Amino acid sequence: MPSYKRVLLKISGEALKRDDEAIHPQNVNHVVEQVVALHKKGLEIAIVVGGGNFWRGRQGKAIEKVTADQMGMLATVMNALALQDAIEKMGVHVRVQTAIPMPAVAEPFILRKALRHFENKRILIFACGTGNPFFTTDSGAALRAAEIKADILLMAKNIDGLYDSDPRKNPKAKKIETASYMQVMNENLNLMDFTAITMCMENSIPILAFGLNDGNALYRAGMGEKVGTLIK
């Protein structure tokens, strides 16, 4: 049985990308199959997805910052809909809620409605980050985790946890098994932005950073097995 009742999974838009294809079916299925397996074990799951496979606000140097960030928020909706489609094809009920209202394609984020979806055994996908410019989707994930009272924030990364230096550049880099919120910030361990970490710290939400491409690490993380780096 899962070690948690409710989790929030944060995945990047890049996790869905392969080569020149912004949303690659195999990458989507790699995520969705593990999410659905956890759901069938009774875990309540919400997902926050980024949009970097399409657009990042910092790319738009010739575009006004607020507009560039809004474009990034819209990019997350495409990824959310792709995940929704894949989950539904596996026979599981799912809902997308967006921080920017767009009722033709998804529900607006309403906390009480989100909690009702959990009661009805649905997976939730939150898009558009916080709905505000100047905030990352990591901050959106921390915010939603606090609002839904998630037991833990599962932070999917492209490496299998946190290291004292970049293991892709330094073969002697040492993996950190556990860390405090303040250690992550003071040592700039490249987990998420400080706003997101601070929100998790203030709301006592532990963070588990793990490698999404590390076999079935997502499933094992949701089941409470020892993977990645735990921040608390």
Secondary structure as GFF3:
##gff-version 3
##sequence-region A 1 232
A	DSSP	beta_strand	6	11	.	.	.	ID=ss1
A	DSSP	three_ten_helix	13	16	.	.	.	ID=ss2
A	DSSP	alpha_helix	25	40	.	.	.	ID=ss3
A	DSSP	beta_strand	44	49	.	.	.	ID=ss4
A	DSSP	three_ten_helix	57	59	.	.	.	ID=ss5
A	DSSP	alpha_helix	65	89	.	.	.	ID=ss6
A	DSSP	beta_strand	94	98	.	.	.	ID=ss7
A	DSSP	beta_strand	107	108	.	.	.	ID=ss8
A	DSSP	alpha_helix	111	119	.	.	.	ID=ss9
A	DSSP	beta_strand	123	127	.	.	.	ID=ss10
A	DSSP	alpha_helix	137	147	.	.	.	ID=ss11
A	DSSP	beta_strand	152	157	.	.	.	ID=ss12
A	DSSP	beta_strand	162	163	.	.	.	ID=ss13
A	DSSP	beta_strand	175	176	.	.	.	ID=ss14
A	DSSP	beta_strand	178	179	.	.	.	ID=ss15
A	DSSP	alpha_helix	181	186	.	.	.	ID=ss16
A	DSSP	alpha_helix	194	202	.	.	.	ID=ss17
A	DSSP	beta_strand	207	211	.	.	.	ID=ss18
A	DSSP	alpha_helix	217	222	.	.	.	ID=ss19
A	DSSP	beta_strand	229	231	.	.	.	ID=ss20
###
